[in-house]
Amino acid sequence: MNTDLKANLGNVKTQIQQLSSRYNRPLGEVKLLAVSKTFPAERIREVYGLGQRAFGENYVDEALVKINTLSDLDIEWHYIGPVQSNKTRKIAENFHWLHSLASEKHARRLSSQRPAEMPPLNVCIQVNVSHESSKSGINDQEVNALASIVQDLPGLCLRGIMGIPAMTSNIEQQRQAFSSLAQVYRQLRTTYENVDTLSMGMTGDMEAAIAEGSTMLRIGTAIFGARKTKQATG
Ligand SMILES: *Cc1c(COP(=O)(O)O)cnc(C)c1O
């Protein structure tokens, strides 16, 4: 993978367009979140210069350095890593979106810590469908209970669900896991009209995610290139 950011971003956008039309997805329904974890602020600035506005980060303290460095830019910051209780304040004070909410306790903390002068934090509930690789996320039976709590919290705005199925190169297996997530999402949408986001699909399973109804792809490697090392969380 090269790091010609312009070519990479162009390729990703072309793929999204082609796959959207192949799977009969309405134009513009599949949004792109550029996952910039482990890459420095200057790379984000370059990708921003190419028109990308939404960026995703996994590590709170690493993200805060970039958010401060890039405060002159109109970036929409998404936190997509696991939530830790001692980091909820930083998430509430610095991000526009959280994709990985998985507990009532965190929901209440985040809502009370969201500054009053900021709009509510946009929240996706992380759902752990069967065969999921990460241990984060709640199971699909618990989603409705957490959703109704989030809906009533003034500092949060319920936008949808997020999932990270186990890595497999088999597209039928990828589609099966995404299809379960899509079912949970459609069910949630029947109850909450502000729910409009199904966050699923990464570099390795983009096609399956688009086929099954993703509205937000979280793409790192295909844009920024391969990550060198796996960092500690936090
Ligand atoms: C790192 C990460 C991504 C991006 O993964 P790529 O395979 O590099 O596209 C997406 N979502 C989450 C939650 C991640 O941690």
The ligand as a MOL file (V3000), in Angstrom:
LIG
                    3D

  0  0  0     0  0            999 V3000
M  V30 BEGIN CTAB
M  V30 COUNTS 15 15 0 0 0
M  V30 BEGIN ATOM
M  V30 1 C -8.7400 0.6400 12.7990 0
M  V30 2 C -10.2250 0.6110 12.7150 0
M  V30 3 C -10.8790 0.8150 11.4870 0
M  V30 4 C -10.1520 0.9610 10.1640 0
M  V30 5 O -9.6120 -0.2630 9.7580 0
M  V30 6 P -8.8920 -0.4740 8.3380 0
M  V30 7 O -8.8810 -1.9420 8.1750 0
M  V30 8 O -7.5400 0.1190 8.4450 0
M  V30 9 O -9.7180 0.2080 7.3100 0
M  V30 10 C -12.2720 0.8470 11.4970 0
M  V30 11 N -12.9740 0.6980 12.6370 0
M  V30 12 C -12.3790 0.5020 13.8350 0
M  V30 13 C -13.2170 0.3450 15.0510 0
M  V30 14 C -10.9820 0.4400 13.9040 0
M  V30 15 O -10.4190 0.2210 15.0830 0
M  V30 END ATOM
M  V30 BEGIN BOND
M  V30 1 1 1 2
M  V30 2 1 2 3
M  V30 3 2 2 14
M  V30 4 1 3 4
M  V30 5 2 3 10
M  V30 6 1 4 5
M  V30 7 1 5 6
M  V30 8 2 6 7
M  V30 9 1 6 8
M  V30 10 1 6 9
M  V30 11 1 10 11
M  V30 12 2 11 12
M  V30 13 1 12 13
M  V30 14 1 12 14
M  V30 15 1 14 15
M  V30 END BOND
M  V30 END CTAB
M  END
